[in-house]
Each structure stands twice: as structure tokens, then as C-alpha cells.
Amino acid sequence: MAFHTAALPKVTAATTEMWPVVSNAMAGPWRVLGQQTMRTAASRSSKRRARDVKSAIPSVPVSPRVELLECLPIVSSSTIVSRIFSPVPQASFTVRQMVTAIPRNTLRTANPIARRTFVPSQTRHMSMGLLQRQFQQSEPLSCGIHGLQKRSLFGSVTSRNTLAHLEEIANKNPNSATSQYAFYQALIRADMPAIVVDRYSSKRFAENPACENLYHCALGMLGRSEGGDVKTANLGAQGGNISNSQLQVIGQAIAAKAKGANLATSHGATISGGKEGPIHVVVEETIGNIIFKWTKFLLYFGLATYLSLIIVTMIIETFQGLKKISPGKNGNEAKAEHQNVRFSDVHGCDEAKEELQELVDFLKNPEKFSTLGGKLPKGVLLVGPPGTGKTLLARAVAGEAGVPFFFMSGSEFDEVYVGVGAKRVRELFAAAKGKSPAIVFIDELDAIGGKRNAKDAAYVKQTLNQLLTELDGFEQNSGVIILAATNFPELLDKALTRPGRFDRNVVVGLPDVRGRMAILQHHMKNVITAKDVSLEVLAAATPGCSGAELENIINQAAVHASKAKAQVVSMFDFEWARDKIMWGAEKKGMFITEAEKEATAYHEAGHALIVMFTAGFNPLHKITIMPRGQALGLTMHLPKMDKYSEDMTELQSHIDVCMGGKVAEEIRYGATKVTSGASSDLQKATQIAYAMVTRYGMSDKLGNVDLASNYSKLSAGTRELIEAEVRRMIEEGRERAMALLLSKRKELDLLAQALVQYETLDRDEAFKVIKGEKLQGKVVLPKGPLKIPDVGPIAGGNLPDLPPIPGSQPEKPVDKGPPAGGAVA
């Protein structure tokens, strides 16, 4: 319309409709400066326009009441008219007041064209107080032709800004009669009745009786009234009158409603807009605004929560790191334990128990040893292979003495922080002194007590140095005994094992046959065994096994019997568990051809015959061609009793047994058809021969000399002589094995064929086979390799060639040339 021409669809219509209003608006600033001639001309122009519009306006009866906004009560039109045209005292201004009252950009905003650039920003920052002052500075209006508005010098800027704002709202809401009424009322107060007549006559905006009354008022201001004179009622005839502040509230309410919000106000109270009767306006936000605000709140809340979690996590990690530095506050702290283990629970190490019994007596009765001036050692070092019961012995000592037991592993002292190990050593010994009499046990002492080197850093030695200091600070009669265990005593620092610290070593070795029987009997208390189970046979069949391995054998046997849903654990289950632990699990799913199976059978039959017919050698235990571990077959021979030394004849018999497998293959297939399965036999035979020559002094040419300790310093001639003696011993063993197997060729074939049929034979079954007897009840395995299943037709017509089985075909010789530094021998 008159203030926003860009809203019109066409430039021609905008120009036609704007021109009267623009001319009147441009005359406004000059009227303020006192040019009455310009104001009179504008008034006459407005009267002429109203006279032209009169013929097109139908006669409409005057409504006695006007409907305002929903938030305001219903008031009469006469009240509005009388209120609008009520006299207001003219304010007097001094020059100083007029100069200080000039707003910014006053002259620029006086021009409607220039005002379009600044109105939005001014309207955006306009407050109710500013509008209220603008209306208070305005002169009263008159419906008569001579009742023109008399405004202050600089009061038009705020009024025009308000008009621009109300016009924008009215244009955006053409179907809202309330918006049109507010704009019409502001135009009449601004002495612009012609614009009211033009808008109302266009019939493009909403109408109601209130708008119609203002239209008649505008016609009266222009000097022409349709349907008679406009009757002006008395100001106090109606109960409600509209103040300047109420008009400002109307404009704000219209703006809020134009944005889609809901308005609410209190009804029934006297509304004056002042302190005694304020107007309460509640603007309800739209759903979109509410969703946007909640979304923004949740985003900010989530971000704040995420940052808070990060900060809390960093704080927690920092405190945890500080706790790790302090070993007294973490899980590595040594705590006193009361043990229920007794010496009766320890088997297979009777000598070690006797030595440790002295510690128990000292802890129970210290005066017994201090009467004659004797002192017990500060530390006792338990030495032995893994699984022999060193830790169990230490717990048994604490249990027998009934004193607190402090246990720590050597790897628990050191941490990533320097100095933690030394601090833990101090706290461990301090805790033990506080609980004395007590026992401190350090497992795997070599982890912190290894030999020191001059090249080591200072912090590497801190833990060991602190341990040495604590051992020196102990008194023999303090009631605290230090026990430690290690598998490698030779790696410990000499300062740690000197007298006065760990000055007593208790060796805990592997159990003998009687010890193994006692261990098996102890662990079989809770196992339901069959009647055929013999502890003597099982103990004799497990030479070199530690107590932990024997316990594992019993557990594996019980699990195997449970899987087979057996009622008891039989001897077969124990032997199966023993073979699995000592030689590896069976590879029943391994694919082996008949030719390779037969070659393996002859190889193992050669070993078995040498064992069976060699006088003074260990008796045969079992033969099998079932792959176990890394071997395709095994020949097991076990001693009747534990043996700790062997003579020259027994060592030569070992060499004969090792060479028996290769010799049997030569007899059956020829020298060129011997397989690579004899590599481990040759390696073992060579080791035995080297030991006989260099360590045991069993060579007549080299004599009784230890050549193994300084082998690298030996002369070339001595080394050649050693190699010649080793080769001679191995060749003599091969010749003895060849002579024995040639004399037992029939037994060799029978035993090999039986192995192909049954895969596994024990000692009694092997002797029956070589005698030509049948094995009753023995399951015969089917012959032939596995067959490839029929998978149907394949694109191309034929099945692809399978890769060769390793060992099933001889490898083609590859000429690698002469060895480096010499020619082929």
C-alpha cells in the first residue's frame, strides 16, 4: 500500500494507489515546521479525493458498538471517536529540548522512499514507552474539515514508524478485520483519512462495524459524510474508553496474532494501561517454536552432558593413575592370608618337608632355638622344576605354624612408574612385621632378583637394592621368615643368595615312583575308579612327570570317561590321558595314504624289534602308527624303575633303537626309498654319540677329557677326531640294528602288517603278533585311503586335480650347486 509498494503485484497499480498518500506523507515534515499553506493544500486534496469516492460508497448504518481485539472488551464507536478527538494540551518546547529530541536519521526517514530502508530496524527496536510518548505528543483530531492535527516538531518520526508497522501487519493479514481496524485508527490519529477511505473503498480487505465507523469518521474529516452527520457521543457516555497505552497493546496483539500466536488477557477488571490497572498480555508460542526451543535445549543439554562426562572421566583416570602409584591402595597390596594347607597334603618331596619342619617349630616356639644361641636363616630359597610343589610347600609351612601368610609374585612389584617396586617391597616387609610372626613368600624371585649389570639403568636396580636392604634390616628373632621360589637359581644375583639373606636352598625335585604313587593316590580320593586301575603300573608309566602333570592326567582321564558316559574311570582312560599329555593328542582325521601308512608301520616295527630283542634295555610299552603331535608314529619303552644314570652298553642300545627305523625301511624298500621320517632318529643318535665322546669320556682315542665345555676353543684336529668318533659309533649302531632285523625279517613283516591293521599294539599284543597268534577282539581298521565324495557334474567336465599329499610322492632333486667354501663330497 502506501508504505510498502513492493507488496503490490503491478507497478501501475502501485503508482495509482500510492500517489495521493505519498503527496500527503511528503507534506508531513514541512507541516511540522509550520508551513500551514502546504498542510491546507494537502487537506483540500484529500477532500477532493473523498468527494470523488463518495458516489461509490453505499449507505451503511452506524453501529452503536465496535468489536476490538479478542483481548479487549467491547466499546462503542462514540467512545472511540470522542476519545480520538478529545483535546490534549499542547506541549511547549524550548530550543534545547527540540534539539535534544531530534532522533537519528529524522530528515531521512521523513521521506517515504528513504524511510523504507530504516523503518524495519527502527520498528524492531521500538518499545512501548516510545510509542506511548509519541501518542502523548500528538494533537487531538477533529472530524470536521477544520479540525486538522497539530503535532510537535519532531513527533512524526515515531508516528510514521508505527504506521509503517501497522500497515505491514494489515497487508499481511487482509482477512483480519482487527488488523485493518488498528491501522485505520492509527491513520485517523495521524490525520490521514484519505488512506482510510482508499483502503476501505477497494473492498480488498476485511470489514466489520468498527472499520465502517472509522470509514465514516474519515469521510467526516474530509468534509463529506454519507447518510447524515456523524454523531459524536459524549466521552463518558460509554463505560470503556481507549487510552494511548491500550492502542499500543492493540498493535502488539495484532502483530502477535499475525505470527500465529494466541493471546489471552484478564476479563472483568478495569483496564487502563497504568499502574492501577495494567494490561496483562500472555503470548502463547506456536508448536513450531516450542519444538525448536525444546530441540535447542536438548542439544545444549546433550553437549553439556557429554563435556561433563569427558571431564569426569579424565578426573577418574587421573585419580586411578595416582592410586596405581600408591601400591598400598590398589589390588597389588600384599594381604595376610590364613592357610588351611598342611604337610599331609604335600607328597613326593619328603626331604623338603623335613627341612621346612624346622621353620614350623621356630614359629611355634622361638625360645627353643634361641636358648643355646642358635639362629634360623632369614630366608629360605625353594629350587626345583615347575610343578613340583614349591608354592604348596610354602603354604603348608604357614598352615602348620598357624601364622599369617603374605604372598606376592616377582612380577607384581614393578610397574610403569619408577620407584613403585621399591615402595612395594618396603610396604610388604612393613606389613609382615606388623603381623609377626608371619611368613613372606615371593614366587618367581628371578623376576626381580636377577644378576645386576653395570650397564643397567639406576631405576632397574631399585627393587633389588630395596629387597637386599630389607633382608639386612631383619633380625633373626623378629618372627618373620622369608620364603622364595625360583626355577633358575643360577640367574639370581650373588648378593641375594649370600649367607645372611637367602642362605639356605631347599631343592624340590621331581617325584620318584613312590612319590608318584602317593600323588596319584592323593588326587584320586574324589575320583570313582574301576577295579582294573593299578597305581603301580600308572606310576611306573609316568617317569619324569611332576605333581602338576600327574594331577592333570587324573583330571583328563575323568573328563574323558565323563564324555563317554561311563560310570567309572578305567585304566584305559588313564592311559589315554597319559599318552595325550606326554606325547600329544591323536590326529585321527589326518589323511594318510596306504603306502605311507605301510612305510610308517615298517619304521616303527624296526624300533620295536630292537627294543624287544636287545638285552638289558627298557621293556617295550606301546607301538602306534597313529599320528601324535609332530610324529607319524611312536614306539614307547619305559623303564621298570627310575634310572638316573646309564652305562655305555645302554647308551649304545639307544643308538641301535634310533637306527632301527631307518634300517627297517632299507630292508623293505631299498636304500634309495628311505623316507625323511628318520630325521629325528638321526638327531637323537647324534646327540647321544656326542655326549659319549665329549662329556662321558667313552672314546678310546680321545680319552677321559671334557671336551664339551670348551668345544669352541678346540683345535681343528681335535674336532675332526670327535666327528670321526661320533660317526663311528653311529655306524656301528646301524650295523648292529641291520644284523638284528635281518635275522628277524619274518617278525618284522608280521609286526608291520599288524600295525597296518590295528594301528596300535601294546607289549603283550606285539609278542603275540611276532609269534603268529591272532588277536581276539581287536578291531581291524578298513583298508584304503579316504575317497572323494561325489559332488555331481562340474563345469568343464572333469574334477580338478587334487594337490599332492605331503610325503606321498618323492620330491624332485634340486641342484643347488656346491656348498659355499668347498666342493661336493
Phi, psi and omega in degrees: 000224189290337186249339180230085182289341181291342180283345180280146183286331185233147181290324182295314179295324179295319181293316181297319184279332184278331193303312180298321182288322179298317180297321178290321181292322180290337177281347183299309181300323181285333174293326179297327180280000173103012180275093183288333181294319178294321180292322179293321179296319178295323180293318178297320179297322179293322179295319179296320180294321178293326179293328179285330183277342188301319184295336183267000183258122177285159181283127182234128179294148182281127179277136182290337183230152182243134179266114180269201178299160181296337182275356183241154178287168180279127179236162181275157180291328180295325178296317180298314183296314182295325179291322181295318186262015178289143182289139177237132182298137181286128179280139179261139184236142171268171181295319180296319179295319180294322181291316181288339181274357181289118176286168178289145177059035182294310183292327180288322180282347176294330178278127182300326182291315178288332182294334181296336180281330188251345184299314183302315181294323179291318179296326183293330182257013183282141178245166181294324181296322179294317178294323181295319178294326179297314180292327179289334179276353184280149177279155177291151180262160178228141178284346180282170183288336182260001183270061181281154183286139175244110184253166179287176187293317185241022183272356184282340184295310180294322180296318180291324176297320178294319178298317179298320180294316180292325178295320179298319179293318180295322179290326179285338181235070182293339181267005180259110178291331180294318178297317179296320181297317180297319180293318178299317182296320178294323178295319180294320178294330178273009179063047177231062182290335182297324180292323177298315180296318181296315182293315182295324182286338181290342179059024179257000182235160183294152182228154171205172181303327179294317177297322180296320178297317178294327177297315177296323178297319178297320177297321178296323178294329177280354176100358180231135179234135181266124177084020177115177180286149177280119182278127180259120180276164179292150184296327182260010181295319180262155185286334185251132175236154186253122179267174179295321179295325178294321176298321177297319178297322178301316180296318178294322179294320178296319179297319179294319180292327178295334178274003175093014180266164177256143183245147177214140178216164180278135179252154177093348180260159179284119184253115179237345181085356179262194180291326182284338180214070183290154178265119181263117180243123179249116181261115178270129182285157178283167180296322179298317178295320179297316179296319180297316180295318178294320178297316178296320178298316181294322178296313178296320179295317178296318178296316179296320179295318180297314179296322178296319178297321178297316181295316180296319179297317178298320179295317180296316179297323178296316179294323178295320176298321177293324178293324179295328179294326180265100184293342180286355184239012180236187185288347181276004179292133179285123181246144180289133179237146175253121188267145176254003181280140179236169178297335179291343178271356182252128182226156176087003179214065184293322181295320179294323178295324179294320179292322181282347178295332177297322179295322179295317179295324179293319180292328179281321184219082182296329183295338181297328183261337183272354182294316182267008177089006179282154180227139176278156179295149178290318184228145178237126182256121178266122185239137178168168179296165178294142175084010183270354174104029181292313179295322179296323177296317179297319177294324179294324177298314179294323179291321178292322181278341180069036182245161177298148184237117178257119184242131173212145176269153181297333180281350182274352183281309186279146177224186180288341181268137180289135178093354181291320181298315179296321180293322179292325176297316179298316182291326178298312182288328177294320178294322179293321178294325179291337181253013185299147357289141184207169178236129175252123181241124178247111179274148182054061182296334181295345179292330180241347184252024179293165182297137180276153181232146181295337181276350181291149177290162184294323183289340179291329184270355187297316183296314179295318179297320178293322178296318178296321179295318180293323178293324177290328182281351180281143172262146182296332181258022181282347179086009179242127180244135181259123173245141179218153181229144178206152175264345183229081180294336181290345180272351184284151178291141183295331178292338180277329184261007180288160177301137183105346176239260171263084187259006177225127178250127177249116182274126177245095185268185178289145182287150175274193183298315179295321177295321178293322177297318179294320179294316179297318180295322180294319183278346178271007181297323184258013181248132178275109184254157178279170182287337183277000181284125180243117179293326180296314180295318182292323178291322178290333182273004181234056179289142178081003180274138177276174179296324178294322179292321178295319176297322178293323178298315180296318180294317179296322178295318179295321178293320180296319178292324178293322178295326178277003179059038178275157180276332181223166177264117185267175178294328177299321179294320179293320178293321177299317179293321179297313180296322180294319183282322184277323186238359178104165181280153179287141177254077184288336181270005181285133182275121180227132179285165180295322181295317180289325177296320179293320178297320178294323180296317178294323179297311181289328177295325177296316176300315185294319181293323177296319179294319185289328187246017174258121183289138177080003180268167180299140180292151179291141178248312184197148175234139179207146171250014174283125181298133177224129179061238180260004184252147176277340179200163183218144171237113188256127174230133186237143179286155178292321178228167179293135180238135183247355177207158181223146179270183184293324180294318179294322179293321176295326177294323175299319179294320179298317180296320179296323182277349183295326181293314180293321179296320179297322177293323178295320180295320184279317188246347184101164185293331182277352182252014179288133183276174180278004180292349181272007184295316180293327178294317179295322179296316181292319179297321179294318178299317180295317181294318177298319179295321179296323184277312189268335186247322186264352179065039183260023177244128180291327183286325182265338175078192184270074182231138174276105181259353184280327184293319182243044184296325182290341181264001181287155178285165181295323180294320179295320179296320178295323179292321178297315180295324179293320178293321178296318180294323179295317181295321181290320180292324176296320176295323178295319180294320178295319178294321180295318181295320181292318183287327177294326177285340180244039184296320180296314178298327178297315180294317180297316182292322179293317179295324178293323177294324177295323182283316189252345180071321184224134178224139174268186186296312182295319180294325179295319179292325176295321183293313183290343174273355180086014181275156178271147177265108182281132178080002179276131183282129178266126182281147179293150180271164175094150178284173177293145180259149178281128180293154179282119182253011178087181181293145180236143179302129182110341173100324185232158175288146177291152180293134178281148177292150180294144178285132179302127178090348182279337179235141179293139179285144178288135180294138179245125180278105180266003180084174180292151179293156183295129176088008180187175180261169179290134182282000000 
